[in-house]
Amino acid sequence: MKALFLVACWLLLCVIAAALITPWLYLGVHEIAAHFPQVDWLAGKKFHRYFNRLVMVFALLGILPLGRLLGYRTGESLGLGGAHRLGRLWFGFLTSALVLGLLAAVIGLAGFSGLDPELGAPGIVKSLLAVTAAALVVAFIEEIFFRGFLFDIARKDLNPLAAVILVSFFYSLVHFIKSPDDYQIAGVHWDTMFLLLPHYLSGNRHLDSFVLSFLNLFIAGWMLAWAYQGTGNLYLSIGLHAGWIWVLKMNTCLMEWTVQYTTDWQWLLGYGGDLVSSSMALAALLLQWWLLAKLSRRLIVLGP
């Protein structure tokens, strides 16, 4: 449990350090922008965005010395070795994109959503390129941290089932720690970010929305750990993860809900238009996992 305790302390330290530095960074950027208009775009970012980026930077920088301390000195130790790398990655991506893509198509054919009429061909191409790049980068970073690093540490200290449950629970919970959308700050002081932090957990969510979102994310985390455990490396997990992100983001960029989408359909289609809180997405995840389990002994790309 010592390794898990060190990771928890490291994450807490990242949050505290970012909260202390954010006010000075925010004020410094605005001071620079007053003399150099070229950085106005950066000064226009909301206060909490500085904090979010600092936490991410500190966490990524910290994984190098902490990982070395815990014995993660090579890419292979983080799950980036092994065989059938690109095959597993693209197989995972295509299966996730196919399953969730079919779900989005069914919703569209049923008349609940339609293509945004303001989008032209250039907008679609731009969205396609940006979303594909973002999906691969986010999946790569998150899988290294949650499965290659955190899950691998947990399964060394705990039994495999407990490790899967713990990391999947944490993976799901992290998605609910979101930046506040609406807040006012009278002035920026050294403790401003500490006063804002409680709002990250105070979002009002419909109970059904929370339950479905948490369950979908928990199952997704369990499936990603199962893929890592079964193949011996992260490439199938990265592909699965990237495929889900790609469909969700493309659906958000290209589609809009029609008048047929009402509160009566939220439990089925997702609350607030979010497919992550959809019971149909839950069914799609379980179907995909069942299909992968059936194929894992037959396709060499999934391992022996």
C-alpha positions as CSV (number, residue, x, y, z in Angstrom):
1,M,0.0,0.0,0.0
2,K,3.0,2.3,0.3
3,A,3.1,2.9,-3.5
4,L,-0.6,3.8,-3.6
5,F,-0.1,6.2,-0.7
6,L,2.8,7.9,-2.5
7,V,0.7,8.3,-5.6
8,A,-2.2,9.8,-3.5
9,C,0.2,12.3,-1.8
10,W,1.7,13.2,-5.2
11,L,-1.7,14.0,-6.7
12,L,-2.6,16.1,-3.6
13,L,0.7,17.9,-3.9
14,C,-0.1,18.7,-7.5
15,V,-3.4,20.3,-6.6
16,I,-2.0,22.3,-3.7
17,A,1.0,23.6,-5.8
18,A,-1.3,24.5,-8.7
19,A,-3.7,26.3,-6.4
20,L,-0.9,28.4,-4.9
21,I,0.7,29.3,-8.2
22,T,-2.5,30.0,-10.2
23,P,-3.2,33.5,-8.8
24,W,0.3,34.7,-9.5
25,L,0.3,33.2,-13.0
26,Y,-3.1,34.7,-13.8
27,L,-2.1,38.2,-12.5
28,G,1.3,37.9,-14.3
29,V,-0.3,37.1,-17.7
30,H,-2.7,40.0,-17.3
31,E,0.2,42.3,-16.5
32,I,2.1,41.2,-19.5
33,A,-1.0,41.5,-21.7
34,A,-1.3,45.2,-20.7
35,H,2.0,45.8,-22.4
36,F,1.9,43.2,-25.1
37,P,-1.5,42.8,-26.8
38,Q,-0.3,39.7,-28.6
39,V,-1.0,37.7,-25.4
40,D,-4.6,39.0,-25.0
41,W,-5.9,35.6,-26.1
42,L,-4.2,34.0,-23.1
43,A,-5.4,36.8,-20.7
44,G,-8.9,36.1,-21.8
45,K,-9.0,32.6,-20.4
46,K,-11.1,32.1,-17.3
47,F,-9.3,31.9,-13.9
48,H,-9.9,28.2,-13.4
49,R,-8.4,27.3,-16.8
50,Y,-5.0,28.3,-15.5
51,F,-5.4,26.0,-12.5
52,N,-6.6,23.0,-14.6
53,R,-3.6,23.3,-16.9
54,L,-1.1,23.6,-14.0
55,V,-2.5,20.5,-12.4
56,M,-2.1,18.6,-15.6
57,V,1.5,19.9,-16.2
58,F,2.5,19.1,-12.6
59,A,1.0,15.6,-12.8
60,L,2.7,14.8,-16.0
61,L,6.0,16.1,-14.8
62,G,5.7,14.3,-11.5
63,I,5.1,10.9,-13.1
64,L,8.7,10.8,-14.3
65,P,10.5,11.0,-11.0
66,L,7.7,9.2,-9.1
67,G,7.6,6.5,-11.7
68,R,11.3,6.0,-11.6
69,L,11.2,5.8,-7.8
70,L,8.5,3.0,-8.1
71,G,10.4,1.1,-10.8
72,Y,8.7,2.4,-13.9
73,R,11.9,3.4,-15.9
74,T,11.0,2.3,-19.4
75,G,8.1,2.4,-21.8
76,E,7.7,-1.4,-21.4
77,S,7.2,-1.0,-17.7
78,L,4.3,1.3,-18.4
79,G,2.6,-1.1,-20.8
80,L,4.1,0.2,-24.0
81,G,6.0,-3.0,-25.0
82,G,4.8,-6.3,-26.4
83,A,3.6,-7.4,-29.8
84,H,0.8,-6.5,-32.2
85,R,0.9,-2.9,-31.1
86,L,-0.7,-1.1,-34.1
87,G,-3.0,-4.0,-34.8
88,R,-4.4,-3.9,-31.3
89,L,-4.7,-0.1,-31.3
90,W,-6.6,0.1,-34.5
91,F,-8.7,-2.9,-33.8
92,G,-9.8,-1.3,-30.5
93,F,-10.4,2.1,-32.1
94,L,-12.5,0.6,-34.9
95,T,-14.6,-1.6,-32.6
96,S,-15.4,1.3,-30.3
97,A,-16.1,3.7,-33.1
98,L,-18.3,1.1,-34.8
99,V,-20.4,0.3,-31.7
100,L,-20.9,3.9,-30.5
101,G,-21.2,5.1,-34.0
102,L,-24.0,2.7,-34.7
103,L,-25.7,4.0,-31.5
104,A,-25.4,7.6,-32.7
105,A,-26.7,6.6,-36.1
106,V,-29.7,4.9,-34.6
107,I,-30.5,8.1,-32.6
108,G,-30.2,10.1,-35.8
109,L,-32.3,7.8,-37.9
110,A,-35.0,7.9,-35.1
111,G,-35.2,11.6,-35.6
112,F,-33.7,12.7,-32.3
113,S,-30.6,14.3,-33.8
114,G,-29.5,15.7,-37.1
115,L,-26.4,17.2,-38.8
116,D,-25.8,20.8,-37.8
117,P,-26.9,22.8,-40.9
118,E,-24.3,25.5,-40.3
119,L,-21.5,23.1,-40.8
120,G,-20.0,23.0,-44.3
121,A,-17.4,20.6,-45.7
122,P,-14.4,22.6,-44.3
123,G,-16.0,22.6,-40.9
124,I,-16.5,18.8,-41.0
125,V,-12.9,18.2,-42.2
126,K,-11.5,20.5,-39.5
127,S,-13.6,18.8,-36.8
128,L,-12.5,15.3,-38.1
129,L,-8.8,16.2,-37.9
130,A,-9.0,18.0,-34.5
131,V,-11.1,15.3,-32.9
132,T,-9.0,12.4,-34.2
133,A,-5.8,14.0,-32.9
134,A,-7.4,14.8,-29.5
135,A,-8.9,11.4,-29.1
136,L,-5.6,9.6,-29.6
137,V,-3.6,12.0,-27.4
138,V,-6.1,11.9,-24.5
139,A,-6.5,8.1,-24.7
140,F,-2.7,7.7,-24.8
141,I,-2.1,9.9,-21.7
142,E,-5.0,8.6,-19.7
143,E,-4.2,4.9,-20.3
144,I,-0.6,5.3,-19.4
145,F,-1.7,6.9,-16.1
146,F,-4.8,5.0,-15.1
147,R,-3.9,1.5,-16.5
148,G,-0.1,1.4,-17.2
149,F,0.8,3.2,-13.9
150,L,-2.0,3.3,-11.4
151,F,-3.7,0.0,-12.1
152,D,-0.3,-1.8,-12.3
153,I,0.7,-0.4,-8.9
154,A,-2.7,-1.4,-7.4
155,R,-2.6,-5.0,-8.7
156,K,0.8,-5.4,-7.1
157,D,-0.5,-4.3,-3.7
158,L,-4.0,-5.8,-3.9
159,N,-5.7,-8.8,-5.5
160,P,-6.6,-8.3,-9.2
161,L,-10.4,-7.8,-8.5
162,A,-9.8,-5.2,-5.8
163,A,-7.3,-3.4,-8.1
164,V,-9.8,-3.2,-11.0
165,I,-12.6,-2.0,-8.7
166,L,-10.5,0.6,-7.0
167,V,-8.9,2.1,-10.2
168,S,-12.2,1.9,-12.2
169,F,-14.0,3.7,-9.3
170,F,-11.3,6.4,-9.2
171,Y,-11.3,6.7,-13.0
172,S,-15.1,7.2,-13.0
173,L,-15.0,9.6,-10.1
174,V,-12.4,11.9,-11.6
175,H,-14.8,12.7,-14.5
176,F,-17.2,14.4,-12.1
177,I,-14.5,16.8,-10.7
178,K,-15.3,19.5,-13.2
179,S,-14.5,23.2,-13.5
180,P,-17.3,25.4,-12.3
181,D,-19.2,27.0,-15.3
182,D,-20.6,30.0,-13.4
183,Y,-18.7,31.8,-10.7
184,Q,-17.7,35.3,-9.8
185,I,-14.4,36.5,-8.2
186,A,-14.2,40.0,-6.7
187,G,-10.4,40.0,-6.9
188,V,-7.5,37.6,-7.3
189,H,-5.6,36.8,-4.1
190,W,-3.3,34.0,-2.9
191,D,-6.2,31.9,-1.6
192,T,-8.7,32.6,-4.5
193,M,-8.2,29.1,-6.0
194,F,-8.7,27.4,-2.6
195,L,-12.0,29.3,-2.2
196,L,-13.0,28.1,-5.7
197,L,-12.1,24.4,-5.3
198,P,-15.2,23.4,-3.4
199,H,-17.3,24.4,-6.4
200,Y,-15.6,21.7,-8.5
201,L,-17.7,19.2,-6.5
202,S,-20.9,21.2,-6.1
203,G,-22.4,20.7,-9.5
204,N,-26.2,19.9,-9.4
205,R,-26.7,16.7,-11.4
206,H,-29.9,14.7,-11.8
207,L,-29.5,11.6,-9.7
208,D,-30.4,9.3,-12.7
209,S,-27.8,11.2,-14.8
210,F,-25.1,10.7,-12.2
211,V,-25.9,7.0,-11.7
212,L,-25.8,6.2,-15.4
213,S,-22.7,8.3,-16.1
214,F,-20.9,6.8,-13.2
215,L,-21.9,3.3,-14.2
216,N,-20.9,3.7,-17.8
217,L,-17.5,5.2,-16.9
218,F,-16.9,2.5,-14.3
219,I,-17.7,-0.3,-16.8
220,A,-15.5,1.4,-19.4
221,G,-12.6,1.6,-16.9
222,W,-13.1,-2.1,-16.0
223,M,-13.1,-3.0,-19.7
224,L,-9.9,-1.1,-20.3
225,A,-8.2,-2.8,-17.4
226,W,-9.4,-6.2,-18.7
227,A,-7.9,-5.4,-22.1
228,Y,-4.6,-4.4,-20.5
229,Q,-4.6,-7.5,-18.3
230,G,-5.5,-9.8,-21.2
231,T,-3.0,-8.5,-23.8
232,G,-0.1,-7.6,-21.7
233,N,0.2,-4.0,-23.1
234,L,-1.9,-0.9,-23.4
235,Y,-2.5,-0.7,-27.1
236,L,-5.9,-2.3,-27.2
237,S,-6.9,-0.2,-24.2
238,I,-5.7,3.0,-26.0
239,G,-7.6,2.1,-29.1
240,L,-10.8,1.3,-27.3
241,H,-10.6,4.5,-25.3
242,A,-9.7,6.7,-28.3
243,G,-12.6,5.2,-30.3
244,W,-15.1,6.1,-27.6
245,I,-13.8,9.7,-27.3
246,W,-13.8,10.1,-31.1
247,V,-17.5,9.2,-31.5
248,L,-18.6,11.3,-28.5
249,K,-16.7,14.3,-29.7
250,M,-17.6,14.0,-33.3
251,N,-21.3,13.6,-32.3
252,T,-21.0,16.8,-30.3
253,C,-19.3,18.7,-33.1
254,L,-21.4,17.6,-36.0
255,M,-24.9,16.8,-34.6
256,E,-27.5,18.7,-32.8
257,W,-30.6,17.5,-31.0
258,T,-34.0,18.0,-32.6
259,V,-37.4,19.0,-31.1
260,Q,-38.1,15.3,-30.6
261,Y,-35.5,15.1,-27.9
262,T,-37.4,15.9,-24.7
263,T,-36.9,15.2,-21.0
264,D,-39.0,12.0,-21.5
265,W,-36.2,10.5,-23.5
266,Q,-33.2,11.5,-21.4
267,W,-32.9,8.2,-19.5
268,L,-32.6,6.5,-22.9
269,L,-30.6,9.0,-24.9
270,G,-28.6,10.8,-22.3
271,Y,-29.3,13.7,-19.9
272,G,-28.6,17.1,-21.3
273,G,-27.7,15.4,-24.6
274,D,-24.7,13.6,-23.1
275,L,-24.4,10.1,-24.4
276,V,-22.3,9.1,-21.4
277,S,-25.4,9.3,-19.3
278,S,-27.4,7.2,-21.7
279,S,-28.8,3.8,-20.9
280,M,-28.4,2.9,-24.6
281,A,-24.6,3.6,-24.2
282,L,-24.6,1.2,-21.2
283,A,-26.1,-1.5,-23.4
284,A,-23.6,-0.8,-26.2
285,L,-20.7,-1.0,-23.8
286,L,-21.8,-4.4,-22.4
287,L,-22.4,-5.7,-26.0
288,Q,-18.9,-4.5,-27.1
289,W,-17.3,-6.2,-24.1
290,W,-19.2,-9.5,-24.8
291,L,-18.1,-9.4,-28.4
292,L,-14.4,-8.7,-27.5
293,A,-14.5,-11.6,-25.0
294,K,-15.8,-13.9,-27.6
295,L,-13.2,-12.9,-30.2
296,S,-10.2,-12.7,-27.9
297,R,-9.3,-16.4,-28.3
298,R,-9.7,-16.3,-32.1
299,L,-7.9,-13.1,-33.1
300,I,-4.2,-13.0,-32.6
301,V,-4.4,-9.2,-32.4
302,L,-6.1,-9.7,-29.0
303,G,-3.5,-12.1,-27.8
304,P,-3.4,-15.9,-27.3
